[in-house]
């Protein structure tokens, strides 16, 4: 298998400069097409996975989830205000005389 490939490479190395240039241009073009093709496949895959993640996040955030989060925030704020008010009432009273 590799013997035939080595023989082919030797044939190109021993050939005319025009043939070497032709093989260089052809192999470069084929390599560029492969690299760009793989890059496009990767970009398509990454864009599709990004869109799927965005759709999942949109569907997970519904009305009830937002309502529940809002109630938690408001409840915590009210509880903190009640605690502060209770501490002010039961706290030590200080009078400053000047």
C-alpha positions in Angstrom: 0.0 0.0 0.0 2.7 2.5 1.0 5.1 1.2 -1.6 2.8 2.4 -4.4 2.4 5.8 -2.7 6.1 6.2 -2.2 6.7 5.2 -5.9 4.1 7.9 -6.9 5.8 10.6 -4.8 9.2 9.6 -6.2 7.8 9.9 -9.8 6.5 13.4 -9.0 9.8 14.4 -7.4 11.7 13.3 -10.5 9.4 15.0 -12.9 9.4 18.4 -14.7 8.8 21.7 -12.7 5.5 22.3 -14.5 4.2 18.9 -13.4 5.3 19.7 -9.8 3.5 23.0 -9.9 0.4 21.4 -11.3 0.4 18.8 -8.5 1.1 21.5 -5.9 -1.9 23.6 -7.1 -4.2 20.6 -7.3 -3.3 19.2 -3.8 -3.6 22.7 -2.3 -7.0 23.2 -3.8 -8.2 19.8 -2.6 -6.9 20.5 0.9 -8.5 23.9 1.0 -11.9 22.5 -0.1 -11.6 19.8 2.7 -10.7 22.3 5.4 -13.4 24.8 4.4 -15.9 21.9 4.1 -15.1 20.7 7.6 -15.2 24.3 8.9 -18.7 24.8 7.4 -19.9 21.5 8.9 -18.6 22.6 12.3 -20.2 26.0 12.0 -23.6 24.4 11.0 -23.4 22.1 14.0 -22.5 24.8 16.5 -25.2 27.2 15.2 -27.8 24.4 15.5 -26.8 23.5 19.0 -26.9 27.2 20.0 -30.4 27.5 18.6 -31.5 24.4 20.4 -30.1 25.7 23.7 -31.8 29.1 23.2 -35.2 27.4 22.5 -34.8 25.2 25.6 -34.1 28.3 27.7 -37.1 30.1 26.3 -39.4 27.2 26.9 -38.1 26.7 30.5 -38.8 30.3 31.5 -42.6 30.5 31.7 -45.1 32.6 33.4 -45.2 30.5 36.6 -41.5 30.4 37.0 -41.3 34.2 36.7 -44.3 34.7 39.1 -42.7 32.3 41.7 -39.3 34.1 41.5 -41.1 37.5 41.9 -43.0 36.2 44.9 -39.8 35.0 46.5 -38.1 38.3 46.1 -41.1 40.3 47.4 -41.6 37.9 50.3 -37.9 38.2 51.3 -38.0 42.0 51.1 -41.1 42.1 53.3 -39.6 39.7 55.8 -36.4 41.9 56.0 -38.5 45.0 56.6 -40.5 43.3 59.3 -37.3 42.1 61.0 -35.8 45.6 60.9 -39.0 47.2 62.3 -39.2 44.6 65.1 -35.5 45.3 66.0 -36.2 49.0 66.1 -39.1 48.5 68.5 -37.5 46.0 70.8 -34.0 47.5 70.5 -32.3 49.5 73.2 -33.4 53.2 73.3 -30.6 55.7 73.6 -31.0 59.4 74.4 -28.2 61.8 73.6 -28.0 64.8 75.8 -25.8 67.7 74.6 
